[in-house]
Amino acid sequence: MAGPIAITFAESAIQDLEDILAYYADQEMPQVGSRLVAEIITDIELLSSQPRMGRMVPEFEQNFLLELIRPPFRIVYRVDRDKVRIVRIWRSERLLKLRQDD
């Protein structure tokens, strides 16, 4: 692929980021949530120029569905010809289940 490609987010991924912020706010550590989300976004931005840097998601074994591991999170994304779509951002120990609209 030549040049950077677009990155989009499924609603589920946006909700996951909001849930991370809410969880740490509830734990009275909002700065930790903000830092983790910023680190996740930094990793996601790398996908624009390196979309295949992740590994195949073991639960699905599909070449187009990859993940980056940023402990304690999994950034699950789909690689298409001209874009990367962030699907979920989950705690690493959770098994992945995709909704139909993702």
CNS distance restraints for C-alpha pairs under 8 A (distance, minus, plus):
assign (resid   3 and name CA) (resid  49 and name CA) 6.71 0.50 0.50
assign (resid   4 and name CA) (resid  48 and name CA) 4.95 0.50 0.50
assign (resid   4 and name CA) (resid  49 and name CA) 4.73 0.50 0.50
assign (resid   5 and name CA) (resid  48 and name CA) 4.93 0.50 0.50
assign (resid   5 and name CA) (resid  49 and name CA) 6.65 0.50 0.50
assign (resid   5 and name CA) (resid  82 and name CA) 5.88 0.50 0.50
assign (resid   5 and name CA) (resid  83 and name CA) 5.36 0.50 0.50
assign (resid   5 and name CA) (resid  84 and name CA) 7.22 0.50 0.50
assign (resid   6 and name CA) (resid  48 and name CA) 6.25 0.50 0.50
assign (resid   6 and name CA) (resid  82 and name CA) 6.84 0.50 0.50
assign (resid   6 and name CA) (resid  83 and name CA) 4.72 0.50 0.50
assign (resid   6 and name CA) (resid  84 and name CA) 6.24 0.50 0.50
assign (resid   7 and name CA) (resid  45 and name CA) 7.86 0.50 0.50
assign (resid   7 and name CA) (resid  47 and name CA) 7.73 0.50 0.50
assign (resid   7 and name CA) (resid  48 and name CA) 6.48 0.50 0.50
assign (resid   7 and name CA) (resid  83 and name CA) 5.70 0.50 0.50
assign (resid   7 and name CA) (resid  84 and name CA) 4.75 0.50 0.50
assign (resid   7 and name CA) (resid  85 and name CA) 5.75 0.50 0.50
assign (resid   7 and name CA) (resid  86 and name CA) 7.29 0.50 0.50
assign (resid   8 and name CA) (resid  83 and name CA) 7.35 0.50 0.50
assign (resid   8 and name CA) (resid  84 and name CA) 6.25 0.50 0.50
assign (resid   8 and name CA) (resid  85 and name CA) 4.71 0.50 0.50
assign (resid   8 and name CA) (resid  86 and name CA) 6.14 0.50 0.50
assign (resid   9 and name CA) (resid  13 and name CA) 6.05 0.50 0.50
assign (resid   9 and name CA) (resid  14 and name CA) 6.56 0.50 0.50
assign (resid   9 and name CA) (resid  85 and name CA) 5.45 0.50 0.50
assign (resid   9 and name CA) (resid  86 and name CA) 4.70 0.50 0.50
assign (resid   9 and name CA) (resid  87 and name CA) 6.47 0.50 0.50
assign (resid  10 and name CA) (resid  14 and name CA) 6.62 0.50 0.50
assign (resid  10 and name CA) (resid  85 and name CA) 6.77 0.50 0.50
assign (resid  10 and name CA) (resid  86 and name CA) 6.02 0.50 0.50
assign (resid  10 and name CA) (resid  87 and name CA) 5.29 0.50 0.50
assign (resid  10 and name CA) (resid  88 and name CA) 7.62 0.50 0.50
assign (resid  10 and name CA) (resid 102 and name CA) 5.99 0.50 0.50
assign (resid  11 and name CA) (resid  15 and name CA) 6.17 0.50 0.50
assign (resid  11 and name CA) (resid  87 and name CA) 7.99 0.50 0.50
assign (resid  11 and name CA) (resid 102 and name CA) 7.86 0.50 0.50
assign (resid  12 and name CA) (resid  16 and name CA) 6.14 0.50 0.50
assign (resid  12 and name CA) (resid  87 and name CA) 6.51 0.50 0.50
assign (resid  12 and name CA) (resid  88 and name CA) 6.04 0.50 0.50
assign (resid  12 and name CA) (resid 102 and name CA) 7.34 0.50 0.50
assign (resid  13 and name CA) (resid  17 and name CA) 6.38 0.50 0.50
assign (resid  13 and name CA) (resid  86 and name CA) 6.30 0.50 0.50
assign (resid  13 and name CA) (resid  87 and name CA) 5.34 0.50 0.50
assign (resid  13 and name CA) (resid  88 and name CA) 4.41 0.50 0.50
assign (resid  13 and name CA) (resid  89 and name CA) 5.72 0.50 0.50
assign (resid  14 and name CA) (resid  18 and name CA) 6.34 0.50 0.50
assign (resid  15 and name CA) (resid  19 and name CA) 6.01 0.50 0.50
assign (resid  16 and name CA) (resid  20 and name CA) 6.26 0.50 0.50
assign (resid  16 and name CA) (resid  88 and name CA) 6.73 0.50 0.50
assign (resid  16 and name CA) (resid  89 and name CA) 5.68 0.50 0.50
assign (resid  16 and name CA) (resid  90 and name CA) 6.93 0.50 0.50
assign (resid  17 and name CA) (resid  21 and name CA) 6.45 0.50 0.50
assign (resid  17 and name CA) (resid  37 and name CA) 6.62 0.50 0.50
assign (resid  17 and name CA) (resid  89 and name CA) 6.98 0.50 0.50
assign (resid  18 and name CA) (resid  22 and name CA) 6.14 0.50 0.50
assign (resid  19 and name CA) (resid  23 and name CA) 5.95 0.50 0.50
assign (resid  20 and name CA) (resid  24 and name CA) 6.43 0.50 0.50
assign (resid  20 and name CA) (resid  33 and name CA) 6.09 0.50 0.50
assign (resid  20 and name CA) (resid  37 and name CA) 7.45 0.50 0.50
assign (resid  21 and name CA) (resid  25 and name CA) 6.12 0.50 0.50
assign (resid  21 and name CA) (resid  30 and name CA) 6.71 0.50 0.50
assign (resid  21 and name CA) (resid  33 and name CA) 4.79 0.50 0.50
assign (resid  21 and name CA) (resid  34 and name CA) 6.40 0.50 0.50
assign (resid  21 and name CA) (resid  37 and name CA) 7.46 0.50 0.50
assign (resid  22 and name CA) (resid  26 and name CA) 6.08 0.50 0.50
assign (resid  22 and name CA) (resid  30 and name CA) 7.89 0.50 0.50
assign (resid  22 and name CA) (resid  33 and name CA) 7.80 0.50 0.50
assign (resid  23 and name CA) (resid  27 and name CA) 6.36 0.50 0.50
assign (resid  23 and name CA) (resid  33 and name CA) 7.59 0.50 0.50
assign (resid  24 and name CA) (resid  28 and name CA) 6.28 0.50 0.50
assign (resid  24 and name CA) (resid  29 and name CA) 5.10 0.50 0.50
assign (resid  24 and name CA) (resid  30 and name CA) 5.14 0.50 0.50
assign (resid  24 and name CA) (resid  31 and name CA) 7.86 0.50 0.50
assign (resid  24 and name CA) (resid  32 and name CA) 6.56 0.50 0.50
assign (resid  24 and name CA) (resid  33 and name CA) 5.13 0.50 0.50
assign (resid  25 and name CA) (resid  29 and name CA) 5.40 0.50 0.50
assign (resid  25 and name CA) (resid  30 and name CA) 4.30 0.50 0.50
assign (resid  25 and name CA) (resid  33 and name CA) 7.14 0.50 0.50
assign (resid  26 and name CA) (resid  30 and name CA) 7.85 0.50 0.50
assign (resid  29 and name CA) (resid  33 and name CA) 6.92 0.50 0.50
assign (resid  30 and name CA) (resid  34 and name CA) 6.21 0.50 0.50
assign (resid  31 and name CA) (resid  35 and name CA) 6.08 0.50 0.50
assign (resid  32 and name CA) (resid  36 and name CA) 6.14 0.50 0.50
assign (resid  33 and name CA) (resid  37 and name CA) 6.11 0.50 0.50
assign (resid  34 and name CA) (resid  38 and name CA) 6.11 0.50 0.50
assign (resid  35 and name CA) (resid  39 and name CA) 6.23 0.50 0.50
assign (resid  36 and name CA) (resid  40 and name CA) 6.19 0.50 0.50
assign (resid  37 and name CA) (resid  41 and name CA) 6.16 0.50 0.50
assign (resid  38 and name CA) (resid  42 and name CA) 6.20 0.50 0.50
assign (resid  39 and name CA) (resid  43 and name CA) 6.33 0.50 0.50
assign (resid  40 and name CA) (resid  44 and name CA) 6.21 0.50 0.50
assign (resid  40 and name CA) (resid  70 and name CA) 7.32 0.50 0.50
assign (resid  40 and name CA) (resid  75 and name CA) 7.77 0.50 0.50
assign (resid  41 and name CA) (resid  45 and name CA) 6.13 0.50 0.50
assign (resid  42 and name CA) (resid  46 and name CA) 6.76 0.50 0.50
assign (resid  43 and name CA) (resid  47 and name CA) 7.20 0.50 0.50
assign (resid  44 and name CA) (resid  48 and name CA) 7.62 0.50 0.50
assign (resid  44 and name CA) (resid  75 and name CA) 7.94 0.50 0.50
assign (resid  46 and name CA) (resid  50 and name CA) 6.01 0.50 0.50
assign (resid  46 and name CA) (resid  51 and name CA) 7.62 0.50 0.50
assign (resid  47 and name CA) (resid  51 and name CA) 4.30 0.50 0.50
assign (resid  47 and name CA) (resid  52 and name CA) 7.38 0.50 0.50
assign (resid  47 and name CA) (resid  53 and name CA) 7.14 0.50 0.50
assign (resid  47 and name CA) (resid  84 and name CA) 7.33 0.50 0.50
assign (resid  48 and name CA) (resid  84 and name CA) 7.39 0.50 0.50
assign (resid  51 and name CA) (resid  79 and name CA) 6.76 0.50 0.50
assign (resid  51 and name CA) (resid  84 and name CA) 6.87 0.50 0.50
assign (resid  52 and name CA) (resid  66 and name CA) 7.59 0.50 0.50
assign (resid  52 and name CA) (resid  79 and name CA) 7.64 0.50 0.50
assign (resid  53 and name CA) (resid  68 and name CA) 7.69 0.50 0.50
assign (resid  54 and name CA) (resid  66 and name CA) 5.50 0.50 0.50
assign (resid  54 and name CA) (resid  67 and name CA) 4.98 0.50 0.50
assign (resid  54 and name CA) (resid  68 and name CA) 4.83 0.50 0.50
assign (resid  54 and name CA) (resid  69 and name CA) 7.94 0.50 0.50
assign (resid  55 and name CA) (resid  66 and name CA) 5.22 0.50 0.50
assign (resid  55 and name CA) (resid  67 and name CA) 5.43 0.50 0.50
assign (resid  55 and name CA) (resid  68 and name CA) 6.67 0.50 0.50
assign (resid  56 and name CA) (resid  60 and name CA) 7.99 0.50 0.50
assign (resid  56 and name CA) (resid  61 and name CA) 6.16 0.50 0.50
assign (resid  56 and name CA) (resid  62 and name CA) 6.69 0.50 0.50
assign (resid  56 and name CA) (resid  63 and name CA) 6.26 0.50 0.50
assign (resid  56 and name CA) (resid  64 and name CA) 7.77 0.50 0.50
assign (resid  56 and name CA) (resid  65 and name CA) 6.07 0.50 0.50
assign (resid  56 and name CA) (resid  66 and name CA) 4.39 0.50 0.50
assign (resid  56 and name CA) (resid  67 and name CA) 6.31 0.50 0.50
assign (resid  57 and name CA) (resid  61 and name CA) 5.92 0.50 0.50
assign (resid  57 and name CA) (resid  62 and name CA) 7.21 0.50 0.50
assign (resid  57 and name CA) (resid  65 and name CA) 6.13 0.50 0.50
assign (resid  57 and name CA) (resid  66 and name CA) 5.19 0.50 0.50
assign (resid  57 and name CA) (resid  67 and name CA) 5.86 0.50 0.50
assign (resid  57 and name CA) (resid  76 and name CA) 7.61 0.50 0.50
assign (resid  59 and name CA) (resid  95 and name CA) 7.56 0.50 0.50
assign (resid  59 and name CA) (resid  96 and name CA) 6.92 0.50 0.50
assign (resid  60 and name CA) (resid  65 and name CA) 7.69 0.50 0.50
assign (resid  61 and name CA) (resid  65 and name CA) 7.69 0.50 0.50
assign (resid  62 and name CA) (resid  66 and name CA) 7.93 0.50 0.50
assign (resid  64 and name CA) (resid  78 and name CA) 5.48 0.50 0.50
assign (resid  64 and name CA) (resid  79 and name CA) 5.04 0.50 0.50
assign (resid  64 and name CA) (resid  80 and name CA) 6.91 0.50 0.50
assign (resid  65 and name CA) (resid  76 and name CA) 7.20 0.50 0.50
assign (resid  65 and name CA) (resid  77 and name CA) 5.82 0.50 0.50
assign (resid  65 and name CA) (resid  78 and name CA) 4.58 0.50 0.50
assign (resid  65 and name CA) (resid  79 and name CA) 6.47 0.50 0.50
assign (resid  66 and name CA) (resid  76 and name CA) 5.85 0.50 0.50
assign (resid  66 and name CA) (resid  77 and name CA) 5.41 0.50 0.50
assign (resid  66 and name CA) (resid  78 and name CA) 6.21 0.50 0.50
assign (resid  66 and name CA) (resid  79 and name CA) 7.47 0.50 0.50
assign (resid  67 and name CA) (resid  74 and name CA) 6.31 0.50 0.50
assign (resid  67 and name CA) (resid  75 and name CA) 5.27 0.50 0.50
assign (resid  67 and name CA) (resid  76 and name CA) 4.28 0.50 0.50
assign (resid  67 and name CA) (resid  77 and name CA) 5.93 0.50 0.50
assign (resid  68 and name CA) (resid  74 and name CA) 5.80 0.50 0.50
assign (resid  68 and name CA) (resid  75 and name CA) 5.04 0.50 0.50
assign (resid  68 and name CA) (resid  76 and name CA) 6.61 0.50 0.50
assign (resid  69 and name CA) (resid  73 and name CA) 6.05 0.50 0.50
assign (resid  69 and name CA) (resid  74 and name CA) 4.71 0.50 0.50
assign (resid  69 and name CA) (resid  75 and name CA) 6.33 0.50 0.50
assign (resid  69 and name CA) (resid  92 and name CA) 7.25 0.50 0.50
assign (resid  70 and name CA) (resid  74 and name CA) 6.05 0.50 0.50
assign (resid  70 and name CA) (resid  75 and name CA) 7.39 0.50 0.50
assign (resid  71 and name CA) (resid  91 and name CA) 7.71 0.50 0.50
assign (resid  71 and name CA) (resid  92 and name CA) 6.56 0.50 0.50
assign (resid  72 and name CA) (resid  91 and name CA) 5.40 0.50 0.50
assign (resid  72 and name CA) (resid  92 and name CA) 5.27 0.50 0.50
assign (resid  72 and name CA) (resid  93 and name CA) 7.91 0.50 0.50
assign (resid  73 and name CA) (resid  89 and name CA) 6.42 0.50 0.50
assign (resid  73 and name CA) (resid  90 and name CA) 5.25 0.50 0.50
assign (resid  73 and name CA) (resid  91 and name CA) 4.22 0.50 0.50
assign (resid  73 and name CA) (resid  92 and name CA) 4.69 0.50 0.50
assign (resid  74 and name CA) (resid  88 and name CA) 7.71 0.50 0.50
assign (resid  74 and name CA) (resid  89 and name CA) 5.50 0.50 0.50
assign (resid  74 and name CA) (resid  90 and name CA) 5.18 0.50 0.50
assign (resid  74 and name CA) (resid  91 and name CA) 5.96 0.50 0.50
assign (resid  74 and name CA) (resid  92 and name CA) 5.11 0.50 0.50
assign (resid  75 and name CA) (resid  86 and name CA) 7.28 0.50 0.50
assign (resid  75 and name CA) (resid  87 and name CA) 7.74 0.50 0.50
assign (resid  75 and name CA) (resid  88 and name CA) 6.05 0.50 0.50
assign (resid  75 and name CA) (resid  89 and name CA) 4.58 0.50 0.50
assign (resid  75 and name CA) (resid  90 and name CA) 6.76 0.50 0.50
assign (resid  76 and name CA) (resid  86 and name CA) 6.15 0.50 0.50
assign (resid  76 and name CA) (resid  87 and name CA) 5.50 0.50 0.50
assign (resid  76 and name CA) (resid  88 and name CA) 5.12 0.50 0.50
assign (resid  76 and name CA) (resid  89 and name CA) 6.18 0.50 0.50
assign (resid  77 and name CA) (resid  84 and name CA) 6.67 0.50 0.50
assign (resid  77 and name CA) (resid  85 and name CA) 5.45 0.50 0.50
assign (resid  77 and name CA) (resid  86 and name CA) 4.29 0.50 0.50
assign (resid  77 and name CA) (resid  87 and name CA) 5.03 0.50 0.50
assign (resid  77 and name CA) (resid  88 and name CA) 7.01 0.50 0.50
assign (resid  78 and name CA) (resid  84 and name CA) 5.71 0.50 0.50
assign (resid  78 and name CA) (resid  85 and name CA) 5.12 0.50 0.50
assign (resid  78 and name CA) (resid  86 and name CA) 6.48 0.50 0.50
assign (resid  78 and name CA) (resid  87 and name CA) 6.90 0.50 0.50
assign (resid  79 and name CA) (resid  83 and name CA) 6.34 0.50 0.50
assign (resid  79 and name CA) (resid  84 and name CA) 4.76 0.50 0.50
assign (resid  79 and name CA) (resid  85 and name CA) 6.61 0.50 0.50
assign (resid  80 and name CA) (resid  84 and name CA) 6.10 0.50 0.50
assign (resid  80 and name CA) (resid  85 and name CA) 7.90 0.50 0.50
assign (resid  87 and name CA) (resid 102 and name CA) 6.05 0.50 0.50
assign (resid  90 and name CA) (resid  94 and name CA) 6.83 0.50 0.50
assign (resid  98 and name CA) (resid 102 and name CA) 6.48 0.50 0.50
